[in-house]
Structure formats: structure tokens, C-alpha cells
Amino acid sequence: MASKTVEDALNYLFLHNTVKKDLQEGRVPVIVRGEGNYIFDEDGKRYLDLMAGNTRPNAIGYGREEVAKAMYEQAKKMHYYTPAFYITTPAVELAKKLASIYPGELTTTCFVCDGSEAVEAAFKIAKQYHYLANQQKRFKIISRQNAYHGQTMGALSALGFLNPMRNVMAPLVPGHAFLIPPYCYRCPLNLTYPACDLACADALDSLIQFEGPELVAAFIAETMMQGVGALPPPTDYFDRIRQICDKYGVLLIIDEVIVGFGRTGKMFASEHYNIKPDIMTMAKQLTGGYAPLGAAATTRKIAEAIPTFLHLHTYGNHPVCCAAALANLEIIERENLVANAAAMGKVFLEGLQELQKHPIAGEARGLGLWCALEIVKDKKKRTPFPPQENIISQLTLAGRAQGVIVRGMGNNALEFAPPLTLTRKELEEGLKAIDQSLYEVEKKLGY
Ligand SMILES: Cc1ncc(COP(=O)(O)O)c(C=O)c1O
């Protein structure tokens, strides 16, 4: 019997991306409370959240009074004023704080509501920059196969895999092209790193040539890709990408919406690869999920070339969200959570590597507290399970029965992105539960 809340949700609420049958058949928990790194459903069942809120924003754990108080105080003092024509102080304070921690030469930030809007703002910065530099023909955006950049129209047009939403919303924004990804476990060119000499990065050169160098505004790339499950690139990949972008005057947009603010064991994942983005997008861990906020930042050079940034969202620079971000960043720094993500991430990855003993566990990979385990039907041949076998959903449900929240990426990978506050004890509890879920699903499948 579905609970009253589930029944009401069925009748009155559009749950994002959720199959109604799962609701009807009781597979969608009602989450009512969070404490530390645990969440609780309406029946009081406790889960260790190895997915930081599932979409991965939660950096500092649940129930942080300090953030709630900062939001309350700001809401009392000045909850809202427009982001255009007037200045509100939390946005300025936050922009200045971010400029002090950004990688490369980024200085200047535009605040929006989420990651998709951050990507839209990044495209607008790139296009306005070129437009004002008498390069009005540059309208094309190149992203990558398997890329995910969000669900608004521009971001969706840069989506590099089949998603039913693409068909529903077609035609998408014209002028998007897709580079092959640096997916070494299943190399699209059937090559092996480093003997490949980064052929997948070099393909950007020929793609820009094909698209017309004078027509391309920007190349957008996630530092680590999420589409196939937490995929770090080869260490020298972005050096090659930067060189090619510079050769053609194409701006490099780095999408740090998931990885920004400590997830990979550095404040920004760009620091692992010494990337100097022209524009960078952020969201999620910027507020730890306590309030909706996204951001697109650019360099002094680009910002100074745009005398009026043509962009307006009612909730841009929102004072309460900026106050939440400031309190969240304060906690990340004070509690050394970036270092904790690096230390716990190393142990987590070692634990996942041990789980490769399972017949269906392929590659384990990750950086900091963002890891993935490829799930394969045939380990030697790296064959994925056919989608109709729903292997990822079986594993996710088995994990939930064990009291941990994990998530799948596509049909091929289990993903792990716990809050940065994860302790060693919780980590061990999580790995044990993942181990057990793998055993149970394998037993059912006759391995
Ligand atoms: C790399 C990346 N960019 C952009 C987005 C879109 O962010 P949002 O869902 O906040 O709109 C996401 C969301 O997961 C993402 O992973």
C-alpha cells in the first residue's frame, strides 16, 4: 500500500525523470529528514547517502544550522532585490570570495539559479565576447559525445548522448557539434593511452576545421565527465585541448558544476590538470544544496570587453542563496573538507578496486570523492548489460535495502559521490553494503 504522501505525489506532483510505475509500486522513498551524512525516509529507515543528495550537491552534510541561520538572517534583512541596476551585498561578497579561490585567471562571476542556467550564461558570455570583438559569425558550440551540461535549451543542445528529452524538444539550438570523449575503458578509437598520443583530443582540431574555425564560439567540457560515470581524463588531455582552442580563437568553457568546491580533492578539478578556463560554470556544491545557485565566471580580459552583459534572470544574484553559499564555503574551508575528500577518496577508490573481485565489476575509477564502478556482463570483453536487464536499477535497489544510497550512470556504471564530510567509519560501512549488494544481484543472475 502506497503511503498518503506517495498517493498525493502521484496525483499532484511531477517528479523529475521518475517512472510513475516506480511510484505506484512503492520503489520511490519519501525522504523526510537528514542528519550528518544520513537521510531518513517516512518509515524511519536510515540510509547512508553515498550520492550527496543524489544529484551530488551536498558538500557539508545534512542539518547544518549555520547555513540555515545565515539564510534566515539574510531573508530578514533583505531577502530580494533585482540583479540588474542595483547591487546587493551578498552577491558582491561571494563573487569576491570566489575570485580568490578560482583556478587560472578567472575573476568575474554571474550568478544564476542552477547548473543549466550557468551553462546558458557561459554560452552568452562567449557569444557576446565574440560579437563585440567583430566576430559576429562565431555561433557554434562544440561539446563532446557522452557530455552532460543540463536541461535548458542551450545546455540540452550540448548534450552528448541519447536522452528522450532531446526528441521531445527537437529541433534543438542549431550549431552544436560533438567531439569524441576521452573514455579510455571503451576508447571510441579503439586505441590505448598513452600510445594513442591523445588522438581523441587531436580530433578537436579536425572538428573545428570541419565546422569552420571562423564560426566556432566555444568548446565546452566537463573536467570529469558524468555521462558514463565519473570519468577523469588522461592527465595531459586538457593541455592539448587548450592548445587547439587557442590556435583557432575558440573559448574554452570548463564545466565544474559537479566537481567544483572540493569534490575531487582539490577546490576545483581544473587544478588537477592545470586548466586555465576562459569561462567556468559552477553550481551544486556552491551552496551544498541548501539553496539554488549556479554561476558562470570569466577572466578580467573577457569581462572588460563586455560593457553591458545582456542577461537577466529575476533570481540572479539572489541574496539568500548567496548568503547560503558564503556559509557553505566557510564550512568547507574551516573543516578542511577538500583535504578530507582527497584522503577519503583515495581509500574509497582502493575499496572499489577490491570490489573488482566481483564477476560483474569492471573498471573502478575516480578522483577524490567522485568514483564509479563499471558494471559488465562479461568482464574480459567489457560487454555491458543490455538495458532491458535493468542492472543498475537492480543494484541501486539492492543498495537501498542495505541502507545505502548509490546511483547509476547510463546502463554501465554505479556512481558514488558522498558528502565531503564522509568519515572513515561511514566509508567502510558504505563499501560493505556495496559489496553485499553486488553479491545479491550476482546470485540472482546466476553468477
Ligand atoms: C556537468 C554538469 N553541468 C550542468 C548540469 C546542470 O545542472 P542543473 O541540474 O543544476 O541544472 C549538470 C547536472 O548534473 C552537470 O552534471
The ligand as a Tripos MOL2 file, in Angstrom:
@<TRIPOS>MOLECULE
LIG
   16    16     1     0     0
SMALL
NO_CHARGES

@<TRIPOS>ATOM
      1 C1         28.3940   18.8290  -15.6470 C.3       1 LIG1
      2 C2         27.0100   19.3690  -15.4490 C.ar      1 LIG1
      3 N1         26.6860   20.5510  -15.9900 N.ar      1 LIG1
      4 C3         25.4580   21.0760  -15.8250 C.ar      1 LIG1
      5 C4         24.4910   20.4140  -15.1050 C.ar      1 LIG1
      6 C5         23.1380   21.0050  -14.9450 C.3       1 LIG1
      7 O1         22.9300   21.4090  -13.6370 O.3       1 LIG1
      8 P1         21.4550   21.5940  -13.0310 P.3       1 LIG1
      9 O2         20.8520   20.2370  -12.9200 O.co2     1 LIG1
     10 O3         21.7090   22.2630  -11.7330 O.co2     1 LIG1
     11 O4         20.7130   22.4680  -13.9750 O.co2     1 LIG1
     12 C6         24.8000   19.1960  -14.5050 C.ar      1 LIG1
     13 C7         23.8070   18.4730  -13.6940 C.2       1 LIG1
     14 O5         24.0060   17.3760  -13.2400 O.2       1 LIG1
     15 C8         26.0920   18.6520  -14.6950 C.ar      1 LIG1
     16 O6         26.4180   17.4700  -14.1740 O.3       1 LIG1
@<TRIPOS>BOND
     1     1     2 1
     2     2     3 ar
     3     2    15 ar
     4     3     4 ar
     5     4     5 ar
     6     5     6 1
     7     5    12 ar
     8     6     7 1
     9     7     8 1
    10     8     9 2
    11     8    10 1
    12     8    11 1
    13    12    13 1
    14    12    15 ar
    15    13    14 2
    16    15    16 1
@<TRIPOS>SUBSTRUCTURE
     1 LIG1         1 GROUP 0 **** ****
